[in-house]
Amino acid sequence: MVRTHTLVEYRLKEYELEQALRSLKAQQEGLDYKLDVEFYLRLEALAKDFGYSFRQVYDLLHARHSGETSRADVHADELKAKTNTGVLEMIQRLEQSPRSAPPGSVNSPQNSQRHSAQRLNEPLVSTLGQPHQDEPALVSNAEGGEQEHRIEEKVND
Amino acid sequence: MTNVEEFIALSNRIALEYEAITPLLRDPEVVKAAQFLGELDKLAHQYDFSSMDIMKLIDPGRALECEKNKSEKASKPQRKNKRAARQ
């Protein structure tokens, strides 16, 4: 009966690790590695700027990542970045308009000019949302939604 | 349903969702997160990083686990087409 040689196994594993470490070291010379390190440092700085811990950053990304779209990850990423840009534009507009009135319901010529100018390069969400802001009847109520759709469609006909 | 009708129906739905998101956008916490994600997206694009890559960079253990769970879920697809259901 052959006894198992734990020390021999240990030495073999040690050797494998050594090889792996050596090849990792070699990769560290590469441009890709350096770019990644640069990104990591900038990510760290950005998180610090906003007062987020890495854990919080992970949670944010995770929350966005796991939302709905399960396939075509590359496109989903792009789309989400675009949606986020749209959201940022909406925030900007909210900041510009007075607190009480929703954006778009302000009638001053200055404002409407700005809105139409922005409408040109807005992403789909806010562009499609625009027309309704002149119609105060719209309530953000999911249940009433269907009924309103029908009314809207009649109007639009 | 013609394309135009479908477009109008979807547009109306988006308008409702737009209304719902507006009050949230006044929350400073939300604003901060959106701004952060915007900056992060820019940076990630510049360095060719996907969200998953960043998650792996930050916490490899958690990211791998998450990816595993996801692929398990994806292997049994049970998503019905919402658009079809509306008709």
gemmi code that builds the backbone of each chain (N, CA, C; Angstrom):
import gemmi

chains = {
    "A": [
        ("MET", (0.848, -1.192, 0.000), (0.000, 0.000, 0.000), (0.888, 1.249, 0.000)),
        ("VAL", (0.568, 2.115, -0.958), (1.386, 3.312, -1.054), (0.807, 4.427, -0.188)),
        ("ARG", (1.665, 4.978, 0.619), (1.237, 6.063, 1.494), (1.215, 7.371, 0.687)),
        ("THR", (0.229, 8.257, 0.924), (0.215, 9.527, 0.198), (1.264, 10.462, 0.788)),
        ("HIS", (1.962, 11.118, -0.113), (3.036, 12.002, 0.329), (2.592, 13.451, 0.296)),
        ("THR", (2.096, 13.887, 1.417), (1.564, 15.247, 1.467), (2.643, 16.290, 1.185)),
        ("LEU", (3.828, 16.022, 1.668), (4.906, 16.995, 1.462), (5.242, 17.134, -0.021)),
        ("VAL", (5.245, 15.985, -0.734), (5.526, 16.028, -2.169), (4.461, 16.857, -2.879)),
        ("GLU", (3.184, 16.591, -2.542), (2.084, 17.362, -3.129), (2.247, 18.842, -2.824)),
        ("TYR", (2.590, 19.112, -1.602), (2.783, 20.490, -1.169), (3.857, 21.175, -1.997)),
        ("ARG", (4.968, 20.445, -2.179), (6.082, 21.018, -2.949), (5.670, 21.271, -4.402)),
        ("LEU", (4.894, 20.326, -4.956), (4.432, 20.486, -6.339), (3.539, 21.724, -6.477)),
        ("LYS", (2.605, 21.850, -5.530), (1.689, 23.008, -5.561), (2.484, 24.300, -5.429)),
        ("GLU", (3.466, 24.244, -4.543), (4.309, 25.416, -4.319), (4.986, 25.828, -5.620)),
        ("TYR", (5.437, 24.820, -6.335), (6.107, 25.076, -7.604), (5.139, 25.718, -8.604)),
        ("GLU", (3.922, 25.142, -8.679), (2.902, 25.688, -9.598), (2.591, 27.142, -9.274)),
        ("LEU", (2.449, 27.406, -7.988), (2.153, 28.779, -7.567), (3.271, 29.716, -7.979)),
        ("GLU", (4.493, 29.221, -7.794), (5.653, 30.033, -8.140), (5.620, 30.396, -9.618)),
        ("GLN", (5.294, 29.380, -10.449), (5.208, 29.613, -11.894), (4.124, 30.645, -12.202)),
        ("ALA", (2.965, 30.449, -11.571), (1.840, 31.351, -11.821), (2.205, 32.775, -11.441)),
        ("LEU", (2.863, 32.919, -10.287), (3.272, 34.241, -9.832), (4.249, 34.880, -10.812)),
        ("ARG", (5.163, 34.029, -11.327), (6.155, 34.553, -12.258), (5.482, 35.081, -13.525)),
        ("SER", (4.482, 34.318, -14.025), (3.821, 34.770, -15.259), (2.978, 36.022, -14.982)),
        ("LEU", (2.422, 36.108, -13.771), (1.682, 37.320, -13.406), (2.615, 38.519, -13.377)),
        ("LYS", (3.795, 38.296, -12.823), (4.801, 39.376, -12.763), (5.129, 39.865, -14.156)),
        ("ALA", (5.274, 38.894, -15.076), (5.597, 39.258, -16.455), (4.477, 40.097, -17.063)),
        ("GLN", (3.217, 39.708, -16.740), (2.075, 40.460, -17.266), (2.035, 41.886, -16.739)),
        ("GLN", (2.598, 42.068, -15.567), (2.571, 43.403, -14.972), (3.363, 44.415, -15.788)),
        ("GLU", (4.226, 43.900, -16.653), (4.996, 44.809, -17.507), (4.136, 45.328, -18.652)),
        ("GLY", (3.068, 44.595, -18.958), (2.253, 44.914, -20.126), (1.460, 46.196, -19.983)),
        ("LEU", (1.095, 46.754, -21.140), (0.347, 48.007, -21.167), (-1.044, 47.832, -20.564)),
        ("ASP", (-1.663, 46.690, -20.871), (-3.011, 46.435, -20.363), (-3.054, 46.531, -18.843)),
        ("TYR", (-2.054, 45.924, -18.240), (-2.008, 45.940, -16.783), (-1.886, 47.363, -16.259)),
        ("LYS", (-1.023, 48.133, -16.923), (-0.799, 49.503, -16.473), (-2.063, 50.354, -16.628)),
        ("LEU", (-2.772, 50.147, -17.733), (-4.026, 50.868, -17.943), (-5.036, 50.503, -16.865)),
        ("ASP", (-5.078, 49.202, -16.551), (-6.010, 48.742, -15.524), (-5.698, 49.371, -14.171)),
        ("VAL", (-4.407, 49.456, -13.869), (-4.010, 50.070, -12.601), (-4.416, 51.543, -12.583)),
        ("GLU", (-4.195, 52.195, -13.729), (-4.572, 53.600, -13.848), (-6.074, 53.757, -13.605)),
        ("PHE", (-6.844, 52.873, -14.224), (-8.290, 52.918, -14.046), (-8.658, 52.713, -12.583)),
        ("TYR", (-8.004, 51.748, -11.975), (-8.294, 51.440, -10.574), (-8.043, 52.663, -9.694)),
        ("LEU", (-6.931, 53.328, -9.945), (-6.599, 54.503, -9.137), (-7.607, 55.628, -9.348)),
        ("ARG", (-8.023, 55.807, -10.594), (-9.003, 56.859, -10.878), (-10.362, 56.515, -10.284)),
        ("LEU", (-10.689, 55.227, -10.338), (-11.936, 54.763, -9.723), (-11.916, 55.049, -8.220)),
        ("GLU", (-10.780, 54.771, -7.616), (-10.622, 54.995, -6.186), (-10.797, 56.477, -5.859)),
        ("ALA", (-10.156, 57.328, -6.674), (-10.226, 58.769, -6.451), (-11.654, 59.270, -6.607)),
        ("LEU", (-12.338, 58.751, -7.639), (-13.713, 59.175, -7.909), (-14.632, 58.784, -6.757)),
        ("ALA", (-14.473, 57.551, -6.285), (-15.298, 57.081, -5.179), (-15.057, 57.946, -3.938)),
        ("LYS", (-13.803, 58.287, -3.727), (-13.459, 59.105, -2.569), (-14.081, 60.500, -2.694)),
        ("ASP", (-14.028, 61.031, -3.902), (-14.628, 62.343, -4.181), (-16.093, 62.382, -3.774)),
        ("PHE", (-16.798, 61.306, -4.074), (-18.233, 61.259, -3.799), (-18.520, 60.706, -2.407)),
        ("GLY", (-17.476, 60.327, -1.717), (-17.667, 59.779, -0.382), (-18.271, 58.394, -0.363)),
        ("TYR", (-18.011, 57.621, -1.423), (-18.519, 56.259, -1.468), (-17.404, 55.277, -1.116)),
        ("SER", (-17.768, 54.254, -0.372), (-16.817, 53.168, -0.155), (-16.920, 52.223, -1.348)),
        ("PHE", (-15.915, 51.365, -1.517), (-15.971, 50.419, -2.631), (-17.185, 49.512, -2.521)),
        ("ARG", (-17.545, 49.227, -1.303), (-18.717, 48.392, -1.094), (-19.968, 49.051, -1.655)),
        ("GLN", (-20.076, 50.357, -1.392), (-21.241, 51.100, -1.891), (-21.223, 51.184, -3.414)),
        ("VAL", (-20.022, 51.364, -3.961), (-19.900, 51.413, -5.419), (-20.364, 50.084, -6.008)),
        ("TYR", (-19.930, 49.027, -5.379), (-20.331, 47.706, -5.849), (-21.851, 47.572, -5.797)),
        ("ASP", (-22.434, 48.011, -4.684), (-23.888, 47.895, -4.529), (-24.620, 48.680, -5.612)),
        ("LEU", (-24.121, 49.882, -5.891), (-24.745, 50.710, -6.936), (-24.705, 49.983, -8.278)),
        ("LEU", (-23.525, 49.517, -8.623), (-23.361, 48.824, -9.906), (-24.197, 47.557, -9.941)),
        ("HIS", (-24.205, 46.872, -8.831), (-24.946, 45.613, -8.756), (-26.439, 45.871, -8.947)),
        ("ALA", (-26.922, 46.918, -8.279), (-28.345, 47.255, -8.379), (-28.711, 47.551, -9.834)),
        ("ARG", (-27.815, 48.256, -10.503), (-28.111, 48.612, -11.881), (-27.924, 47.411, -12.798)),
        ("HIS", (-26.912, 46.652, -12.506), (-26.563, 45.512, -13.356), (-27.659, 44.449, -13.344)),
        ("SER", (-28.205, 44.198, -12.154), (-29.144, 43.082, -12.037), (-30.560, 43.470, -12.444)),
        ("GLY", (-30.757, 44.717, -12.822), (-32.100, 45.150, -13.204), (-32.532, 44.611, -14.553)),
        ("GLU", (-33.520, 43.785, -14.567), (-34.214, 43.292, -15.770), (-33.363, 42.609, -16.826)),
        ("THR", (-32.671, 43.363, -17.662), (-32.007, 42.766, -18.812), (-31.045, 41.669, -18.384)),
        ("SER", (-31.272, 40.479, -18.899), (-30.442, 39.352, -18.488), (-29.516, 38.901, -19.604)),
        ("ARG", (-29.805, 39.358, -20.833), (-28.925, 38.912, -21.914), (-28.273, 40.113, -22.579)),
        ("ALA", (-27.364, 39.847, -23.494), (-26.668, 40.889, -24.254), (-26.091, 41.947, -23.324)),
        ("ASP", (-25.198, 41.498, -22.469), (-24.689, 42.368, -21.403), (-24.007, 43.641, -21.907)),
        ("VAL", (-23.305, 43.526, -23.007), (-22.579, 44.698, -23.511), (-23.550, 45.805, -23.867)),
        ("HIS", (-24.614, 45.430, -24.575), (-25.582, 46.440, -24.980), (-26.317, 46.991, -23.781)),
        ("ALA", (-26.609, 46.116, -22.823), (-27.316, 46.556, -21.632), (-26.504, 47.623, -20.913)),
        ("ASP", (-25.217, 47.414, -20.843), (-24.342, 48.390, -20.204), (-24.421, 49.739, -20.890)),
        ("GLU", (-24.363, 49.693, -22.205), (-24.414, 50.922, -22.979), (-25.733, 51.643, -22.762)),
        ("LEU", (-26.807, 50.862, -22.819), (-28.138, 51.430, -22.677), (-28.303, 52.067, -21.310)),
        ("LYS", (-27.760, 51.392, -20.290), (-27.907, 51.907, -18.937), (-27.120, 53.189, -18.756)),
        ("ALA", (-25.958, 53.243, -19.387), (-25.176, 54.476, -19.333), (-25.956, 55.605, -19.991)),
        ("LYS", (-26.623, 55.279, -21.094), (-27.408, 56.286, -21.807), (-28.577, 56.751, -20.946)),
        ("THR", (-29.259, 55.793, -20.331), (-30.381, 56.139, -19.469), (-29.914, 57.041, -18.348)),
        ("ASN", (-28.748, 56.718, -17.804), (-28.225, 57.527, -16.710), (-27.942, 58.955, -17.167)),
        ("THR", (-27.418, 59.095, -18.389), (-27.185, 60.435, -18.917), (-28.508, 61.179, -19.031)),
        ("GLY", (-29.545, 60.464, -19.484), (-30.867, 61.071, -19.586), (-31.351, 61.547, -18.230)),
        ("VAL", (-31.155, 60.699, -17.219), (-31.570, 61.055, -15.864), (-30.839, 62.310, -15.397)),
        ("LEU", (-29.544, 62.367, -15.698), (-28.755, 63.540, -15.290), (-29.282, 64.807, -15.951)),
        ("GLU", (-29.679, 64.689, -17.213), (-30.239, 65.861, -17.900), (-31.544, 66.292, -17.253)),
        ("MET", (-32.350, 65.281, -16.858), (-33.606, 65.599, -16.189), (-33.336, 66.317, -14.874)),
        ("ILE", (-32.326, 65.861, -14.146), (-31.974, 66.501, -12.878), (-31.584, 67.950, -13.121)),
        ("GLN", (-30.799, 68.143, -14.172), (-30.369, 69.494, -14.500), (-31.561, 70.394, -14.765)),
        ("ARG", (-32.516, 69.860, -15.513), (-33.690, 70.667, -15.845), (-34.504, 70.972, -14.595)),
        ("LEU", (-34.595, 69.979, -13.707), (-35.344, 70.184, -12.466), (-34.703, 71.293, -11.650)),
        ("GLU", (-33.380, 71.309, -11.669), (-32.680, 72.330, -10.886), (-32.920, 73.717, -11.454)),
        ("GLN", (-33.083, 73.765, -12.770), (-33.300, 75.056, -13.409), (-34.706, 75.591, -13.164)),
        ("SER", (-35.679, 74.674, -13.109), (-37.055, 75.127, -12.936), (-37.366, 75.293, -11.454)),
        ("PRO", (-38.335, 76.178, -11.118), (-38.700, 76.371, -9.718), (-39.266, 75.096, -9.113)),
        ("ARG", (-39.159, 74.990, -7.813), (-39.486, 73.770, -7.117), (-40.938, 73.340, -7.285)),
        ("SER", (-41.856, 74.297, -7.265), (-43.277, 73.948, -7.242), (-43.750, 73.407, -8.585)),
        ("ALA", (-43.271, 73.999, -9.684), (-43.792, 73.624, -10.991), (-42.960, 72.515, -11.617)),
        ("PRO", (-43.624, 71.550, -12.245), (-42.886, 70.527, -12.969), (-42.231, 71.133, -14.206)),
        ("PRO", (-41.141, 70.543, -14.679), (-40.463, 71.108, -15.837), (-41.378, 71.058, -17.043)),
        ("GLY", (-41.376, 72.097, -17.827), (-42.203, 72.081, -19.025), (-43.504, 72.831, -18.848)),
        ("SER", (-43.981, 72.905, -17.608), (-45.231, 73.618, -17.402), (-44.976, 75.108, -17.223)),
        ("VAL", (-43.731, 75.483, -17.161), (-43.405, 76.901, -17.058), (-43.592, 77.523, -18.422)),
        ("ASN", (-44.295, 78.651, -18.440), (-44.675, 79.183, -19.743), (-43.805, 80.319, -20.257)),
        ("SER", (-42.848, 80.749, -19.469), (-42.041, 81.875, -19.918), (-41.307, 81.503, -21.208)),
        ("PRO", (-41.226, 82.446, -22.136), (-40.618, 82.162, -23.441), (-39.179, 81.685, -23.321)),
        ("GLN", (-38.480, 82.213, -22.337), (-37.095, 81.813, -22.106), (-37.016, 80.301, -21.918)),
        ("ASN", (-37.922, 79.830, -21.016), (-37.891, 78.430, -20.664), (-38.253, 77.526, -21.819)),
        ("SER", (-39.319, 77.892, -22.535), (-39.771, 77.015, -23.606), (-38.718, 76.941, -24.705)),
        ("GLN", (-38.007, 78.024, -24.851), (-36.944, 78.014, -25.846), (-35.869, 77.003, -25.448)),
        ("ARG", (-35.513, 77.071, -24.200), (-34.472, 76.179, -23.729), (-34.907, 74.729, -23.874)),
        ("HIS", (-36.205, 74.495, -23.556), (-36.681, 73.118, -23.627), (-36.649, 72.592, -25.041)),
        ("SER", (-37.079, 73.419, -25.982), (-37.107, 72.917, -27.355), (-35.690, 72.696, -27.854)),
        ("ALA", (-34.772, 73.508, -27.362), (-33.393, 73.323, -27.775), (-32.858, 72.010, -27.219)),
        ("GLN", (-33.236, 71.726, -25.979), (-32.745, 70.487, -25.356), (-33.392, 69.271, -25.967)),
        ("ARG", (-34.630, 69.463, -26.399), (-35.373, 68.322, -26.904), (-34.647, 67.652, -28.072)),
        ("LEU", (-33.893, 68.443, -28.774), (-33.224, 67.926, -29.967), (-32.278, 66.784, -29.646)),
        ("ASN", (-31.513, 66.941, -28.584), (-30.521, 65.890, -28.338), (-30.796, 65.099, -27.075)),
        ("GLU", (-32.069, 64.981, -26.746), (-32.395, 64.206, -25.553), (-32.567, 62.735, -25.889)),
        ("PRO", (-32.246, 61.869, -24.939), (-32.487, 60.446, -25.149), (-33.976, 60.154, -25.116)),
        ("LEU", (-34.316, 58.943, -25.522), (-35.715, 58.638, -25.764), (-36.641, 58.900, -24.596)),
        ("VAL", (-36.201, 58.594, -23.395), (-37.105, 58.672, -22.253), (-37.670, 60.067, -22.083)),
        ("SER", (-36.784, 61.035, -21.994), (-37.279, 62.370, -21.722), (-37.957, 62.972, -22.951)),
        ("THR", (-37.509, 62.613, -24.127), (-38.136, 63.160, -25.322), (-39.582, 62.709, -25.406)),
        ("LEU", (-39.787, 61.437, -25.151), (-41.143, 60.923, -25.232), (-41.992, 61.464, -24.102)),
        ("GLY", (-41.359, 61.773, -23.014), (-42.109, 62.282, -21.879), (-42.559, 63.710, -22.074)),
        ("GLN", (-41.895, 64.447, -22.899), (-42.148, 65.874, -23.026), (-43.591, 66.267, -23.313)),
        ("PRO", (-44.218, 65.745, -24.364), (-45.509, 66.284, -24.769), (-46.518, 66.329, -23.641)),
        ("HIS", (-46.391, 65.397, -22.713), (-47.415, 65.275, -21.685), (-47.320, 66.319, -20.609)),
        ("GLN", (-46.207, 67.004, -20.577), (-46.076, 67.950, -19.490), (-46.975, 69.152, -19.660)),
        ("ASP", (-47.476, 69.359, -20.864), (-48.413, 70.463, -21.073), (-49.827, 70.043, -20.704)),
        ("GLU", (-50.030, 68.758, -20.501), (-51.361, 68.265, -20.168), (-51.406, 67.913, -18.698)),
        ("PRO", (-51.974, 68.790, -17.897), (-51.957, 68.595, -16.441), (-52.792, 67.407, -15.992)),
        ("ALA", (-53.653, 66.870, -16.878), (-54.543, 65.786, -16.465), (-53.788, 64.500, -16.132)),
        ("LEU", (-52.567, 64.386, -16.627), (-51.820, 63.145, -16.427), (-51.434, 62.943, -14.967)),
        ("VAL", (-51.817, 61.803, -14.425), (-51.428, 61.481, -13.058), (-50.498, 60.287, -13.116)),
        ("SER", (-49.491, 60.290, -12.247), (-48.574, 59.154, -12.265), (-49.155, 58.021, -11.449)),
        ("ASN", (-50.194, 57.447, -11.989), (-50.892, 56.380, -11.291), (-50.968, 55.178, -12.211)),
        ("ALA", (-50.334, 54.108, -11.802), (-50.209, 52.964, -12.694), (-51.560, 52.338, -13.011)),
        ("GLU", (-52.469, 52.362, -12.033), (-53.758, 51.722, -12.273), (-54.616, 52.518, -13.245)),
        ("GLY", (-54.554, 53.809, -13.113), (-55.321, 54.653, -14.014), (-54.719, 54.697, -15.394)),
        ("GLY", (-53.575, 54.086, -15.530), (-52.822, 54.161, -16.774), (-53.585, 53.721, -17.997)),
        ("GLU", (-54.214, 52.574, -17.916), (-54.862, 52.022, -19.098), (-55.935, 52.958, -19.634)),
        ("GLN", (-56.752, 53.461, -18.717), (-57.825, 54.358, -19.106), (-57.257, 55.575, -19.821)),
        ("GLU", (-56.216, 56.102, -19.219), (-55.626, 57.304, -19.791), (-55.056, 57.039, -21.165)),
        ("HIS", (-54.503, 55.845, -21.332), (-53.963, 55.510, -22.643), (-55.052, 55.631, -23.693)),
        ("ARG", (-56.236, 55.126, -23.351), (-57.315, 55.143, -24.320), (-57.702, 56.577, -24.664)),
        ("ILE", (-57.785, 57.387, -23.622), (-58.139, 58.790, -23.863), (-57.079, 59.443, -24.733)),
        ("GLU", (-55.834, 59.168, -24.339), (-54.721, 59.768, -25.083), (-54.789, 59.387, -26.547)),
        ("GLU", (-55.094, 58.130, -26.787), (-55.088, 57.665, -28.152), (-56.169, 58.339, -28.972)),
        ("LYS", (-57.325, 58.560, -28.332), (-58.399, 59.260, -29.026), (-57.947, 60.666, -29.389)),
        ("VAL", (-57.341, 61.306, -28.424), (-56.873, 62.661, -28.649), (-55.874, 62.680, -29.796)),
        ("ASN", (-55.019, 61.700, -29.759), (-53.969, 61.685, -30.765), (-54.478, 61.328, -32.150)),
        ("ASP", (-55.603, 60.629, -32.212), (-56.211, 60.343, -33.511), (-56.701, 61.640, -34.142)),
    ],
    "B": [
        ("MET", (-52.479, 45.647, -33.841), (-51.895, 46.923, -33.418), (-50.864, 47.394, -34.452)),
        ("THR", (-51.095, 48.535, -34.989), (-50.119, 49.042, -35.952), (-48.902, 49.566, -35.210)),
        ("ASN", (-47.859, 49.824, -35.964), (-46.644, 50.355, -35.357), (-46.890, 51.697, -34.691)),
        ("VAL", (-47.703, 52.508, -35.329), (-47.972, 53.842, -34.785), (-48.709, 53.720, -33.459)),
        ("GLU", (-49.694, 52.838, -33.418), (-50.451, 52.642, -32.183), (-49.545, 52.117, -31.080)),
        ("GLU", (-48.716, 51.193, -31.449), (-47.797, 50.631, -30.466), (-46.849, 51.710, -29.951)),
        ("PHE", (-46.385, 52.515, -30.873), (-45.490, 53.607, -30.489), (-46.183, 54.545, -29.512)),
        ("ILE", (-47.430, 54.903, -29.800), (-48.152, 55.839, -28.932), (-48.399, 55.221, -27.567)),
        ("ALA", (-48.790, 53.950, -27.554), (-49.045, 53.271, -26.279), (-47.773, 53.233, -25.430)),
        ("LEU", (-46.665, 52.863, -26.074), (-45.392, 52.800, -25.335), (-44.973, 54.179, -24.867)),
        ("SER", (-45.162, 55.151, -25.730), (-44.807, 56.525, -25.393), (-45.600, 57.005, -24.189)),
        ("ASN", (-46.887, 56.643, -24.153), (-47.729, 57.022, -23.011), (-47.241, 56.362, -21.732)),
        ("ARG", (-46.842, 55.122, -21.866), (-46.362, 54.419, -20.680), (-45.079, 55.062, -20.160)),
        ("ILE", (-44.204, 55.411, -21.091), (-42.956, 56.050, -20.686), (-43.239, 57.392, -20.017)),
        ("ALA", (-44.233, 58.096, -20.534), (-44.590, 59.387, -19.937), (-45.013, 59.203, -18.485)),
        ("LEU", (-45.789, 58.145, -18.227), (-46.222, 57.872, -16.851), (-45.026, 57.569, -15.960)),
        ("GLU", (-44.115, 56.781, -16.483), (-42.934, 56.442, -15.700), (-42.061, 57.670, -15.472)),
        ("TYR", (-42.035, 58.508, -16.454), (-41.291, 59.773, -16.347), (-41.859, 60.606, -15.202)),
        ("GLU", (-43.193, 60.655, -15.124), (-43.844, 61.394, -14.037), (-43.455, 60.808, -12.687)),
        ("ALA", (-43.362, 59.491, -12.644), (-43.069, 58.829, -11.376), (-41.632, 59.064, -10.937)),
        ("ILE", (-40.736, 59.232, -11.896), (-39.325, 59.365, -11.537), (-39.006, 60.791, -11.103)),
        ("THR", (-39.818, 61.748, -11.531), (-39.504, 63.155, -11.273), (-39.292, 63.485, -9.794)),
        ("PRO", (-40.235, 63.109, -8.903), (-39.993, 63.443, -7.492), (-38.711, 62.819, -6.944)),
        ("LEU", (-38.369, 61.633, -7.434), (-37.145, 60.977, -6.952), (-35.902, 61.777, -7.310)),
        ("LEU", (-35.988, 62.485, -8.432), (-34.812, 63.214, -8.902), (-34.527, 64.448, -8.057)),
        ("ARG", (-35.426, 64.770, -7.115), (-35.157, 65.888, -6.224), (-34.426, 65.428, -4.965)),
        ("ASP", (-34.318, 64.120, -4.792), (-33.615, 63.560, -3.642), (-32.103, 63.697, -3.853)),
        ("PRO", (-31.436, 64.423, -2.960), (-29.996, 64.639, -3.154), (-29.191, 63.345, -3.234)),
        ("GLU", (-29.646, 62.346, -2.505), (-28.933, 61.058, -2.531), (-28.986, 60.442, -3.936)),
        ("VAL", (-30.173, 60.540, -4.539), (-30.357, 60.017, -5.899), (-29.512, 60.806, -6.894)),
        ("VAL", (-29.524, 62.115, -6.720), (-28.750, 62.979, -7.618), (-27.282, 62.614, -7.551)),
        ("LYS", (-26.807, 62.438, -6.326), (-25.396, 62.112, -6.141), (-25.054, 60.786, -6.818)),
        ("ALA", (-25.900, 59.798, -6.596), (-25.636, 58.480, -7.180), (-25.631, 58.553, -8.705)),
        ("ALA", (-26.586, 59.292, -9.267), (-26.658, 59.399, -10.729), (-25.420, 60.104, -11.274)),
        ("GLN", (-24.997, 61.146, -10.564), (-23.801, 61.858, -11.005), (-22.578, 60.954, -10.931)),
        ("PHE", (-22.501, 60.222, -9.833), (-21.369, 59.304, -9.680), (-21.357, 58.266, -10.798)),
        ("LEU", (-22.524, 57.676, -11.054), (-22.596, 56.654, -12.093), (-22.253, 57.235, -13.455)),
        ("GLY", (-22.647, 58.489, -13.665), (-22.303, 59.146, -14.925), (-20.807, 59.265, -15.105)),
        ("GLU", (-20.148, 59.726, -14.052), (-18.684, 59.863, -14.103), (-18.030, 58.497, -14.293)),
        ("LEU", (-18.561, 57.534, -13.559), (-18.003, 56.185, -13.626), (-18.175, 55.599, -15.025)),
        ("ASP", (-19.336, 55.842, -15.634), (-19.578, 55.335, -16.986), (-18.579, 55.923, -17.974)),
        ("LYS", (-18.325, 57.218, -17.807), (-17.371, 57.881, -18.694), (-15.997, 57.222, -18.566)),
        ("LEU", (-15.576, 57.095, -17.313), (-14.265, 56.510, -17.021), (-14.187, 55.074, -17.557)),
        ("ALA", (-15.254, 54.312, -17.306), (-15.286, 52.915, -17.723), (-15.202, 52.808, -19.241)),
        ("HIS", (-15.890, 53.719, -19.909), (-15.872, 53.711, -21.369), (-14.462, 54.007, -21.877)),
        ("GLN", (-13.849, 54.979, -21.233), (-12.502, 55.400, -21.614), (-11.515, 54.233, -21.521)),
        ("TYR", (-11.657, 53.452, -20.463), (-10.722, 52.359, -20.230), (-11.272, 51.009, -20.672)),
        ("ASP", (-12.422, 51.043, -21.338), (-12.995, 49.827, -21.878), (-13.332, 48.804, -20.786)),
        ("PHE", (-13.974, 49.288, -19.747), (-14.398, 48.404, -18.652), (-15.909, 48.252, -18.692)),
        ("SER", (-16.405, 47.037, -18.517), (-17.843, 46.862, -18.355), (-18.161, 46.929, -16.866)),
        ("SER", (-19.456, 47.056, -16.553), (-19.853, 47.108, -15.147), (-19.380, 45.868, -14.406)),
        ("MET", (-19.529, 44.727, -15.108), (-19.144, 43.465, -14.483), (-17.641, 43.461, -14.194)),
        ("ASP", (-16.857, 44.011, -15.124), (-15.404, 44.086, -14.915), (-15.084, 44.876, -13.652)),
        ("ILE", (-15.786, 45.996, -13.491), (-15.531, 46.848, -12.329), (-15.903, 46.111, -11.049)),
        ("MET", (-17.029, 45.405, -11.121), (-17.452, 44.659, -9.936), (-16.430, 43.589, -9.576)),
        ("LYS", (-15.874, 42.961, -10.615), (-14.859, 41.938, -10.366), (-13.603, 42.554, -9.760)),
        ("LEU", (-13.296, 43.752, -10.218), (-12.113, 44.456, -9.726), (-12.279, 44.811, -8.248)),
        ("ILE", (-13.490, 45.246, -7.902), (-13.740, 45.691, -6.535), (-13.850, 44.512, -5.576)),
        ("ASP", (-14.626, 43.534, -5.977), (-14.856, 42.394, -5.088), (-14.991, 41.111, -5.914)),
        ("PRO", (-13.851, 40.495, -6.249), (-13.873, 39.330, -7.145), (-14.784, 38.213, -6.643)),
        ("GLY", (-14.734, 37.961, -5.348), (-15.521, 36.854, -4.797), (-16.999, 37.048, -5.020)),
        ("ARG", (-17.476, 38.228, -4.647), (-18.901, 38.518, -4.766), (-19.338, 38.547, -6.226)),
        ("ALA", (-18.475, 39.124, -7.077), (-18.834, 39.253, -8.485), (-18.970, 37.891, -9.149)),
        ("LEU", (-18.035, 37.010, -8.841), (-18.085, 35.676, -9.452), (-19.342, 34.935, -9.013)),
        ("GLU", (-19.668, 35.091, -7.750), (-20.862, 34.434, -7.226), (-22.115, 34.956, -7.921)),
        ("CYS", (-22.122, 36.284, -8.088), (-23.257, 36.934, -8.736), (-23.407, 36.449, -10.170)),
        ("GLU", (-22.272, 36.323, -10.838), (-22.294, 35.883, -12.228), (-22.798, 34.452, -12.328)),
        ("LYS", (-22.398, 33.650, -11.359), (-22.822, 32.255, -11.350), (-24.335, 32.170, -11.181)),
        ("ASN", (-24.846, 32.939, -10.224), (-26.293, 32.948, -9.986), (-27.044, 33.364, -11.239)),
        ("LYS", (-26.472, 34.344, -11.909), (-27.141, 34.901, -13.073), (-27.216, 33.873, -14.205)),
        ("SER", (-26.102, 33.181, -14.413), (-26.098, 32.221, -15.517), (-27.036, 31.060, -15.198)),
        ("GLU", (-27.189, 30.766, -13.916), (-28.145, 29.731, -13.538), (-29.562, 30.160, -13.864)),
        ("LYS", (-29.840, 31.431, -13.559), (-31.162, 31.974, -13.847), (-31.413, 32.022, -15.345)),
        ("ALA", (-30.379, 32.387, -16.072), (-30.531, 32.563, -17.517), (-30.775, 31.231, -18.215)),
        ("SER", (-30.304, 30.162, -17.586), (-30.430, 28.858, -18.226), (-31.874, 28.361, -18.233)),
        ("LYS", (-32.695, 28.927, -17.353), (-34.127, 28.569, -17.412), (-34.933, 29.834, -17.680)),
        ("PRO", (-35.007, 30.199, -18.955), (-35.663, 31.462, -19.298), (-37.167, 31.385, -19.077)),
        ("GLN", (-37.671, 32.412, -18.423), (-39.106, 32.418, -18.140), (-39.658, 33.827, -18.287)),
        ("ARG", (-39.055, 34.545, -19.250), (-39.509, 35.921, -19.477), (-40.560, 35.945, -20.561)),
        ("LYS", (-41.701, 36.497, -20.232), (-42.681, 36.621, -21.309), (-42.628, 38.031, -21.873)),
        ("ASN", (-42.978, 38.113, -23.105), (-42.901, 39.408, -23.787), (-44.016, 40.326, -23.286)),
        ("LYS", (-43.586, 41.414, -22.641), (-44.562, 42.327, -22.070), (-45.412, 42.982, -23.144)),
        ("ARG", (-44.766, 43.277, -24.263), (-45.496, 43.956, -25.325), (-46.622, 43.077, -25.851)),
        ("ALA", (-46.299, 41.798, -25.978), (-47.308, 40.869, -26.485), (-48.438, 40.751, -25.481)),
        ("ALA", (-48.096, 40.779, -24.205), (-49.106, 40.607, -23.167), (-50.080, 41.783, -23.129)),
        ("ARG", (-49.617, 42.929, -23.544), (-50.464, 44.122, -23.491), (-51.606, 44.085, -24.488)),
        ("GLN", (-51.442, 43.338, -25.527), (-52.420, 43.402, -26.607), (-53.747, 42.744, -26.245)),
    ],
}
model = gemmi.Model(1)
for chain_id, residues in chains.items():
    chain = gemmi.Chain(chain_id)
    for i, (resn, *xyz) in enumerate(residues, 1):
        res = gemmi.Residue()
        res.name, res.seqid = resn, gemmi.SeqId(i, " ")
        for name, pos in zip(("N", "CA", "C"), xyz):
            atom = gemmi.Atom()
            atom.name, atom.element = name, gemmi.Element(name[0])
            atom.pos, atom.b_iso = gemmi.Position(*pos), 0.0
            res.add_atom(atom)
        chain.add_residue(res)
    model.add_chain(chain)
structure = gemmi.Structure()
structure.add_model(model)
structure.setup_entities()
